Amino acid sequence: MTESRTFLFEIGSEEMPSAPLNNAVKQLPKLVGNALDASGLAHGELRVISSPRRLAVLVESVSEATEAIHEVKRGPAATIAFDADGNPTKAAEGFARKCGVSAQELIRREDTDGREYVFAEKNIPSAPALPLLSKLCKDTIAHLEWPNYRSQRWGSTRETFVRPIRWLCVLFGSEVVPVEYADVTSSNVTRGHRILGPGDHVVPEAGAYEEVLESIGVLSEERRRAVITEGIRAIEAERGGAHVDTPKGVMDEVVNLCEYPTVLVGKFDEEFLAVPHEIICESMLSNQRYFPIYDADGALTREFVVVGNGRPECSATIIDGNERVVRARLYDAKFFYDEDLKVPLETFRERLAQVAFQEKLGSVLQKSERIEDLALAIASEARVGAEAASDAQRAAHFAKADLVSSAVVEFTSQQGVMGGYYALAAGETPEVAAAIRDHYRPRFAGDDLPEGAAGCIVAVADKLDTICGMFAINEPPTGSKDPFALRRSAIGVLNILRHRLGCGYEALVDAALDAYAEQGLVFDKAEVACAVCAFIKGRLEQMARDEGISADTVAAVSAGSVSKPVDYLALAHALEDARDDDPTAFENLATAYARAAHLADASLGIQVNEELMGEAEHNLLLATDAARDVVELALGKKDFTALIAALAALREPIDQFFEDVMVMDEDQALRENRLRLLNRFEAVFAGVANIGALAKK
């Protein structure tokens, strides 16, 4: 059996940014593992070890050589492989090419069945691992991809990497694997932490790599994350229920900004607590990667967590330096906020005339005016009451005003939030301020919906205005192209209508398009309204499927007239649950309905002559009329469980009807009377769902 050793491949470089480093960590095990498999080298588990200055992979139990291979493959019969003159045919040449040999190397011999065939024999001798590993390393470096980042060149060659490579530590056991890339030659030397373990350090053999790293002040990504997490938990415990805000993206970046983390606590001046905590925290998180600390009641404190990468004994100096930095950053935030408070909201709003919303759709001020008009239409449709409608209109008036404020120009993610603060400072009601703050919600999947009715109305108005505008200028989303995030906006609208406002979207689309028409935009309103409603309905159908409703149930409900998001989804769930409870009954009902719909003739109407009916027809008529009354009542009460039960009760009489009655009787009077009865039966389902869509095709 071939002996094996541990393989170490470390790429040492200047400090790499966090995002490309994380991306490379995902690529490296696949590249190395696939290359080992392709070369025929057996191996064990792969582990990636990374830090800002290194990207390494440790592979256990890599064979010292590939296995020798003796391969025999049987091809076509000799009579097919060679012609009468003994020359190879196309069949022989194709088989040889597939096996990696020439046709002249094929061997003719008799097989166990007594017939003569051609065989391809291939002997691949064992190959030592070292040359294969050398090639693997060079290819791996070249094939690492750095999306959204420019690779760099250094030295006298043209090879690139995300940051200049400074060393290569490549070991097979204790033996150095020769690798050369861009003037850098491999060795058994790594480099330590710039402060805690500066300079070159020998790695005696691959298995000792992690032990050497720890001794020179470098922890693996897993260890760094654990140290930071434990330090933060200790800080929270010391402060009796405090909470440290650690957004995942910032935490991932902080983990990759240090090689030996030390968790420290700094403080900023009391005066900055008077500034909205959102921009204070944004400044600390996005600019300096500091983690804000909130007390047990959820209020921002003066303290923040900073992760150091220097000597732990120098913590006081590190904290002092970071406090100086944060003081300057927070002073800027406070300055922007204080200056913005000096400007009236109406002045900010007037400045929106100079800000383009979209080339063909006008300025942000025009959008603001459309949202204000649309908010009243939505309030009327949702029947929220005069006070909420007034709050919504006022909030819509100022919703976009903060876009030209200094604070939002500096901290763009706080649009809306800062507008809420400025509205309160200007004397607007808390409801209006909250609506301005919340009108961008939901920003992403799982985000909170606006809290109040006014905020929900303005949020729907804002999103629907954008959707309708882009469709009106014939720029809907296509494939993966959706620069205005119309799909996300549509889902946001549907969620707000479903969970907060309870109204439909068709009338709102009409109102939004009317606002564009009044602005002077030329388009075919009927055509655009149809396209927008189809687009929104498509998102509604996707929401239903995401909630586990089968595609045919979604199709059945979509064929009906129930379109309010809350009613549509409630009906879909009720229908799906009923099918799950008694699938056979619903399959039979769906089949019967499909048959009835196929035979029905709408031109005959639904008025029947009972004197021409037999027992099965009378029973169906009575059941149909009873179900119609229940369905109408249930639709009014939004009791979709009762509605579905009423439809399901028609299964037995319709089955009996088709079993006992010849619909297409030769007697015209009988035939037309029976078709009218089927029209009457089908009308019960009209506006609810196309139950026939549930029949197995």
BELFENGI-V41650 format. One record per residue. N is the residue number from 0. RES is the residue in one letter. PHI is phi in whole degrees, 0 to 359 (* if undefined). Layout:
n=N res=RES phi=PHI
n=N res=RES phi=PHI
//
This chain:
n=0 res=M phi=*
n=1 res=T phi=294
n=2 res=E phi=288
n=3 res=S phi=225
n=4 res=R phi=219
n=5 res=T phi=277
n=6 res=F phi=248
n=7 res=L phi=242
n=8 res=F phi=228
n=9 res=E phi=244
n=10 res=I phi=254
n=11 res=G phi=257
n=12 res=S phi=216
n=13 res=E phi=297
n=14 res=E phi=305
n=15 res=M phi=268
n=16 res=P phi=298
n=17 res=S phi=297
n=18 res=A phi=298
n=19 res=P phi=293
n=20 res=L phi=296
n=21 res=N phi=299
n=22 res=N phi=296
n=23 res=A phi=292
n=24 res=V phi=300
n=25 res=K phi=286
n=26 res=Q phi=283
n=27 res=L phi=302
n=28 res=P phi=297
n=29 res=K phi=291
n=30 res=L phi=298
n=31 res=V phi=290
n=32 res=G phi=299
n=33 res=N phi=295
n=34 res=A phi=293
n=35 res=L phi=298
n=36 res=D phi=297
n=37 res=A phi=295
n=38 res=S phi=279
n=39 res=G phi=87
n=40 res=L phi=269
n=41 res=A phi=293
n=42 res=H phi=204
n=43 res=G phi=257
n=44 res=E phi=289
n=45 res=L phi=253
n=46 res=R phi=228
n=47 res=V phi=262
n=48 res=I phi=236
n=49 res=S phi=224
n=50 res=S phi=206
n=51 res=P phi=305
n=52 res=R phi=249
n=53 res=R phi=208
n=54 res=L phi=225
n=55 res=A phi=226
n=56 res=V phi=229
n=57 res=L phi=251
n=58 res=V phi=239
n=59 res=E phi=280
n=60 res=S phi=52
n=61 res=V phi=275
n=62 res=S phi=298
n=63 res=E phi=285
n=64 res=A phi=202
n=65 res=T phi=282
n=66 res=E phi=285
n=67 res=A phi=291
n=68 res=I phi=238
n=69 res=H phi=242
n=70 res=E phi=241
n=71 res=V phi=236
n=72 res=K phi=236
n=73 res=R phi=270
n=74 res=G phi=251
n=75 res=P phi=290
n=76 res=A phi=299
n=77 res=A phi=301
n=78 res=T phi=293
n=79 res=I phi=270
n=80 res=A phi=283
n=81 res=F phi=229
n=82 res=D phi=277
n=83 res=A phi=297
n=84 res=D phi=270
n=85 res=G phi=83
n=86 res=N phi=273
n=87 res=P phi=294
n=88 res=T phi=273
n=89 res=K phi=298
n=90 res=A phi=296
n=91 res=A phi=292
n=92 res=E phi=295
n=93 res=G phi=295
n=94 res=F phi=295
n=95 res=A phi=296
n=96 res=R phi=297
n=97 res=K phi=296
n=98 res=C phi=270
n=99 res=G phi=80
n=100 res=V phi=232
n=101 res=S phi=270
n=102 res=A phi=298
n=103 res=Q phi=291
n=104 res=E phi=273
n=105 res=L phi=293
n=106 res=I phi=250
n=107 res=R phi=259
n=108 res=R phi=199
n=109 res=E phi=280
n=110 res=D phi=264
n=111 res=T phi=295
n=112 res=D phi=276
n=113 res=G phi=89
n=114 res=R phi=262
n=115 res=E phi=267
n=116 res=Y phi=233
n=117 res=V phi=259
n=118 res=F phi=231
n=119 res=A phi=250
n=120 res=E phi=250
n=121 res=K phi=229
n=122 res=N phi=249
n=123 res=I phi=248
n=124 res=P phi=290
n=125 res=S phi=297
n=126 res=A phi=239
n=127 res=P phi=293
n=128 res=A phi=286
n=129 res=L phi=304
n=130 res=P phi=298
n=131 res=L phi=295
n=132 res=L phi=291
n=133 res=S phi=300
n=134 res=K phi=295
n=135 res=L phi=304
n=136 res=C phi=295
n=137 res=K phi=295
n=138 res=D phi=295
n=139 res=T phi=296
n=140 res=I phi=301
n=141 res=A phi=291
n=142 res=H phi=265
n=143 res=L phi=294
n=144 res=E phi=254
n=145 res=W phi=231
n=146 res=P phi=298
n=147 res=N phi=69
n=148 res=Y phi=227
n=149 res=R phi=280
n=150 res=S phi=284
n=151 res=Q phi=242
n=152 res=R phi=246
n=153 res=W phi=210
n=154 res=G phi=66
n=155 res=S phi=252
n=156 res=T phi=248
n=157 res=R phi=259
n=158 res=E phi=296
n=159 res=T phi=232
n=160 res=F phi=203
n=161 res=V phi=299
n=162 res=R phi=220
n=163 res=P phi=304
n=164 res=I phi=282
n=165 res=R phi=250
n=166 res=W phi=204
n=167 res=L phi=230
n=168 res=C phi=252
n=169 res=V phi=232
n=170 res=L phi=231
n=171 res=F phi=244
n=172 res=G phi=70
n=173 res=S phi=255
n=174 res=E phi=268
n=175 res=V phi=286
n=176 res=V phi=273
n=177 res=P phi=290
n=178 res=V phi=220
n=179 res=E phi=228
n=180 res=Y phi=214
n=181 res=A phi=51
n=182 res=D phi=70
n=183 res=V phi=252
n=184 res=T phi=250
n=185 res=S phi=291
n=186 res=S phi=203
n=187 res=N phi=257
n=188 res=V phi=246
n=189 res=T phi=244
n=190 res=R phi=236
n=191 res=G phi=268
n=192 res=H phi=305
n=193 res=R phi=301
n=194 res=I phi=251
n=195 res=L phi=278
n=196 res=G phi=207
n=197 res=P phi=293
n=198 res=G phi=91
n=199 res=D phi=274
n=200 res=H phi=219
n=201 res=V phi=281
n=202 res=V phi=258
n=203 res=P phi=296
n=204 res=E phi=202
n=205 res=A phi=303
n=206 res=G phi=295
n=207 res=A phi=267
n=208 res=Y phi=303
n=209 res=E phi=294
n=210 res=E phi=296
n=211 res=V phi=296
n=212 res=L phi=302
n=213 res=E phi=298
n=214 res=S phi=288
n=215 res=I phi=247
n=216 res=G phi=82
n=217 res=V phi=233
n=218 res=L phi=255
n=219 res=S phi=291
n=220 res=E phi=302
n=221 res=E phi=297
n=222 res=R phi=292
n=223 res=R phi=297
n=224 res=R phi=298
n=225 res=A phi=294
n=226 res=V phi=297
n=227 res=I phi=294
n=228 res=T phi=298
n=229 res=E phi=295
n=230 res=G phi=297
n=231 res=I phi=292
n=232 res=R phi=298
n=233 res=A phi=296
n=234 res=I phi=297
n=235 res=E phi=297
n=236 res=A phi=295
n=237 res=E phi=298
n=238 res=R phi=258
n=239 res=G phi=58
n=240 res=G phi=91
n=241 res=A phi=294
n=242 res=H phi=230
n=243 res=V phi=261
n=244 res=D phi=282
n=245 res=T phi=233
n=246 res=P phi=304
n=247 res=K phi=303
n=248 res=G phi=299
n=249 res=V phi=289
n=250 res=M phi=300
n=251 res=D phi=301
n=252 res=E phi=291
n=253 res=V phi=298
n=254 res=V phi=302
n=255 res=N phi=263
n=256 res=L phi=257
n=257 res=C phi=222
n=258 res=E phi=248
n=259 res=Y phi=219
n=260 res=P phi=285
n=261 res=T phi=231
n=262 res=V phi=272
n=263 res=L phi=233
n=264 res=V phi=237
n=265 res=G phi=244
n=266 res=K phi=225
n=267 res=F phi=243
n=268 res=D phi=291
n=269 res=E phi=302
n=270 res=E phi=299
n=271 res=F phi=285
n=272 res=L phi=291
n=273 res=A phi=283
n=274 res=V phi=274
n=275 res=P phi=310
n=276 res=H phi=296
n=277 res=E phi=298
n=278 res=I phi=280
n=279 res=I phi=298
n=280 res=C phi=292
n=281 res=E phi=300
n=282 res=S phi=298
n=283 res=M phi=292
n=284 res=L phi=288
n=285 res=S phi=279
n=286 res=N phi=271
n=287 res=Q phi=243
n=288 res=R phi=60
n=289 res=Y phi=265
n=290 res=F phi=258
n=291 res=P phi=292
n=292 res=I phi=246
n=293 res=Y phi=253
n=294 res=D phi=281
n=295 res=A phi=298
n=296 res=D phi=269
n=297 res=G phi=89
n=298 res=A phi=270
n=299 res=L phi=294
n=300 res=T phi=258
n=301 res=R phi=284
n=302 res=E phi=269
n=303 res=F phi=212
n=304 res=V phi=263
n=305 res=V phi=235
n=306 res=V phi=258
n=307 res=G phi=273
n=308 res=N phi=230
n=309 res=G phi=244
n=310 res=R phi=290
n=311 res=P phi=303
n=312 res=E phi=290
n=313 res=C phi=259
n=314 res=S phi=303
n=315 res=A phi=300
n=316 res=T phi=293
n=317 res=I phi=297
n=318 res=I phi=297
n=319 res=D phi=300
n=320 res=G phi=297
n=321 res=N phi=288
n=322 res=E phi=294
n=323 res=R phi=296
n=324 res=V phi=294
n=325 res=V phi=294
n=326 res=R phi=299
n=327 res=A phi=293
n=328 res=R phi=296
n=329 res=L phi=289
n=330 res=Y phi=297
n=331 res=D phi=300
n=332 res=A phi=299
n=333 res=K phi=296
n=334 res=F phi=298
n=335 res=F phi=301
n=336 res=Y phi=296
n=337 res=D phi=298
n=338 res=E phi=293
n=339 res=D phi=296
n=340 res=L phi=296
n=341 res=K phi=280
n=342 res=V phi=257
n=343 res=P phi=298
n=344 res=L phi=301
n=345 res=E phi=296
n=346 res=T phi=294
n=347 res=F phi=303
n=348 res=R phi=296
n=349 res=E phi=297
n=350 res=R phi=292
n=351 res=L phi=295
n=352 res=A phi=297
n=353 res=Q phi=268
n=354 res=V phi=250
n=355 res=A phi=282
n=356 res=F phi=275
n=357 res=Q phi=204
n=358 res=E phi=311
n=359 res=K phi=270
n=360 res=L phi=253
n=361 res=G phi=92
n=362 res=S phi=270
n=363 res=V phi=292
n=364 res=L phi=296
n=365 res=Q phi=296
n=366 res=K phi=298
n=367 res=S phi=301
n=368 res=E phi=293
n=369 res=R phi=294
n=370 res=I phi=299
n=371 res=E phi=297
n=372 res=D phi=293
n=373 res=L phi=294
n=374 res=A phi=300
n=375 res=L phi=294
n=376 res=A phi=296
n=377 res=I phi=293
n=378 res=A phi=299
n=379 res=S phi=293
n=380 res=E phi=295
n=381 res=A phi=275
n=382 res=R phi=53
n=383 res=V phi=270
n=384 res=G phi=102
n=385 res=A phi=295
n=386 res=E phi=295
n=387 res=A phi=295
n=388 res=A phi=296
n=389 res=S phi=295
n=390 res=D phi=298
n=391 res=A phi=295
n=392 res=Q phi=296
n=393 res=R phi=294
n=394 res=A phi=295
n=395 res=A phi=297
n=396 res=H phi=301
n=397 res=F phi=252
n=398 res=A phi=304
n=399 res=K phi=260
n=400 res=A phi=299
n=401 res=D phi=287
n=402 res=L phi=298
n=403 res=V phi=257
n=404 res=S phi=282
n=405 res=S phi=297
n=406 res=A phi=296
n=407 res=V phi=285
n=408 res=V phi=299
n=409 res=E phi=278
n=410 res=F phi=240
n=411 res=T phi=297
n=412 res=S phi=290
n=413 res=Q phi=263
n=414 res=Q phi=298
n=415 res=G phi=88
n=416 res=V phi=299
n=417 res=M phi=292
n=418 res=G phi=300
n=419 res=G phi=297
n=420 res=Y phi=296
n=421 res=Y phi=294
n=422 res=A phi=294
n=423 res=L phi=298
n=424 res=A phi=296
n=425 res=A phi=274
n=426 res=G phi=96
n=427 res=E phi=289
n=428 res=T phi=290
n=429 res=P phi=302
n=430 res=E phi=294
n=431 res=V phi=294
n=432 res=A phi=298
n=433 res=A phi=295
n=434 res=A phi=295
n=435 res=I phi=297
n=436 res=R phi=299
n=437 res=D phi=266
n=438 res=H phi=289
n=439 res=Y phi=275
n=440 res=R phi=285
n=441 res=P phi=284
n=442 res=R phi=278
n=443 res=F phi=204
n=444 res=A phi=300
n=445 res=G phi=89
n=446 res=D phi=289
n=447 res=D phi=293
n=448 res=L phi=278
n=449 res=P phi=304
n=450 res=E phi=284
n=451 res=G phi=263
n=452 res=A phi=298
n=453 res=A phi=298
n=454 res=G phi=297
n=455 res=C phi=297
n=456 res=I phi=296
n=457 res=V phi=293
n=458 res=A phi=298
n=459 res=V phi=295
n=460 res=A phi=300
n=461 res=D phi=298
n=462 res=K phi=291
n=463 res=L phi=291
n=464 res=D phi=300
n=465 res=T phi=295
n=466 res=I phi=301
n=467 res=C phi=296
n=468 res=G phi=297
n=469 res=M phi=292
n=470 res=F phi=290
n=471 res=A phi=296
n=472 res=I phi=262
n=473 res=N phi=61
n=474 res=E phi=233
n=475 res=P phi=285
n=476 res=P phi=294
n=477 res=T phi=227
n=478 res=G phi=57
n=479 res=S phi=270
n=480 res=K phi=270
n=481 res=D phi=208
n=482 res=P phi=297
n=483 res=F phi=262
n=484 res=A phi=52
n=485 res=L phi=291
n=486 res=R phi=297
n=487 res=R phi=297
n=488 res=S phi=297
n=489 res=A phi=298
n=490 res=I phi=295
n=491 res=G phi=298
n=492 res=V phi=301
n=493 res=L phi=297
n=494 res=N phi=294
n=495 res=I phi=293
n=496 res=L phi=297
n=497 res=R phi=289
n=498 res=H phi=265
n=499 res=R phi=237
n=500 res=L phi=265
n=501 res=G phi=73
n=502 res=C phi=255
n=503 res=G phi=271
n=504 res=Y phi=247
n=505 res=E phi=299
n=506 res=A phi=294
n=507 res=L phi=290
n=508 res=V phi=297
n=509 res=D phi=301
n=510 res=A phi=295
n=511 res=A phi=295
n=512 res=L phi=290
n=513 res=D phi=300
n=514 res=A phi=297
n=515 res=Y phi=291
n=516 res=A phi=297
n=517 res=E phi=295
n=518 res=Q phi=287
n=519 res=G phi=109
n=520 res=L phi=287
n=521 res=V phi=260
n=522 res=F phi=195
n=523 res=D phi=274
n=524 res=K phi=300
n=525 res=A phi=298
n=526 res=E phi=293
n=527 res=V phi=292
n=528 res=A phi=300
n=529 res=C phi=298
n=530 res=A phi=293
n=531 res=V phi=295
n=532 res=C phi=296
n=533 res=A phi=295
n=534 res=F phi=296
n=535 res=I phi=294
n=536 res=K phi=297
n=537 res=G phi=299
n=538 res=R phi=292
n=539 res=L phi=296
n=540 res=E phi=297
n=541 res=Q phi=294
n=542 res=M phi=301
n=543 res=A phi=297
n=544 res=R phi=296
n=545 res=D phi=296
n=546 res=E phi=272
n=547 res=G phi=92
n=548 res=I phi=276
n=549 res=S phi=293
n=550 res=A phi=298
n=551 res=D phi=287
n=552 res=T phi=294
n=553 res=V phi=300
n=554 res=A phi=297
n=555 res=A phi=296
n=556 res=V phi=292
n=557 res=S phi=296
n=558 res=A phi=284
n=559 res=G phi=273
n=560 res=S phi=257
n=561 res=V phi=283
n=562 res=S phi=233
n=563 res=K phi=302
n=564 res=P phi=308
n=565 res=V phi=295
n=566 res=D phi=286
n=567 res=Y phi=303
n=568 res=L phi=288
n=569 res=A phi=295
n=570 res=L phi=296
n=571 res=A phi=299
n=572 res=H phi=294
n=573 res=A phi=297
n=574 res=L phi=294
n=575 res=E phi=296
n=576 res=D phi=296
n=577 res=A phi=296
n=578 res=R phi=298
n=579 res=D phi=296
n=580 res=D phi=290
n=581 res=D phi=215
n=582 res=P phi=298
n=583 res=T phi=294
n=584 res=A phi=299
n=585 res=F phi=289
n=586 res=E phi=296
n=587 res=N phi=294
n=588 res=L phi=297
n=589 res=A phi=296
n=590 res=T phi=294
n=591 res=A phi=295
n=592 res=Y phi=298
n=593 res=A phi=300
n=594 res=R phi=294
n=595 res=A phi=297
n=596 res=A phi=297
n=597 res=H phi=291
n=598 res=L phi=275
n=599 res=A phi=302
n=600 res=D phi=233
n=601 res=A phi=300
n=602 res=S phi=293
n=603 res=L phi=275
n=604 res=G phi=81
n=605 res=I phi=235
n=606 res=Q phi=279
n=607 res=V phi=246
n=608 res=N phi=256
n=609 res=E phi=292
n=610 res=E phi=292
n=611 res=L phi=270
n=612 res=M phi=263
n=613 res=G phi=266
n=614 res=E phi=297
n=615 res=A phi=297
n=616 res=E phi=290
n=617 res=H phi=299
n=618 res=N phi=298
n=619 res=L phi=294
n=620 res=L phi=297
n=621 res=L phi=297
n=622 res=A phi=295
n=623 res=T phi=295
n=624 res=D phi=294
n=625 res=A phi=295
n=626 res=A phi=294
n=627 res=R phi=301
n=628 res=D phi=294
n=629 res=V phi=294
n=630 res=V phi=297
n=631 res=E phi=298
n=632 res=L phi=294
n=633 res=A phi=294
n=634 res=L phi=298
n=635 res=G phi=296
n=636 res=K phi=271
n=637 res=K phi=61
n=638 res=D phi=265
n=639 res=F phi=284
n=640 res=T phi=294
n=641 res=A phi=295
n=642 res=L phi=299
n=643 res=I phi=295
n=644 res=A phi=297
n=645 res=A phi=295
n=646 res=L phi=293
n=647 res=A phi=297
n=648 res=A phi=294
n=649 res=L phi=279
n=650 res=R phi=300
n=651 res=E phi=294
n=652 res=P phi=295
n=653 res=I phi=288
n=654 res=D phi=298
n=655 res=Q phi=296
n=656 res=F phi=301
n=657 res=F phi=290
n=658 res=E phi=283
n=659 res=D phi=261
n=660 res=V phi=245
n=661 res=M phi=268
n=662 res=V phi=297
n=663 res=M phi=272
n=664 res=D phi=293
n=665 res=E phi=294
n=666 res=D phi=288
n=667 res=Q phi=299
n=668 res=A phi=296
n=669 res=L phi=295
n=670 res=R phi=299
n=671 res=E phi=291
n=672 res=N phi=294
n=673 res=R phi=290
n=674 res=L phi=292
n=675 res=R phi=296
n=676 res=L phi=297
n=677 res=L phi=293
n=678 res=N phi=300
n=679 res=R phi=296
n=680 res=F phi=297
n=681 res=E phi=294
n=682 res=A phi=296
n=683 res=V phi=297
n=684 res=F phi=274
n=685 res=A phi=301
n=686 res=G phi=84
n=687 res=V phi=258
n=688 res=A phi=194
n=689 res=N phi=272
n=690 res=I phi=299
n=691 res=G phi=299
n=692 res=A phi=294
n=693 res=L phi=272
n=694 res=A phi=287
n=695 res=K phi=293
n=696 res=K phi=284
//
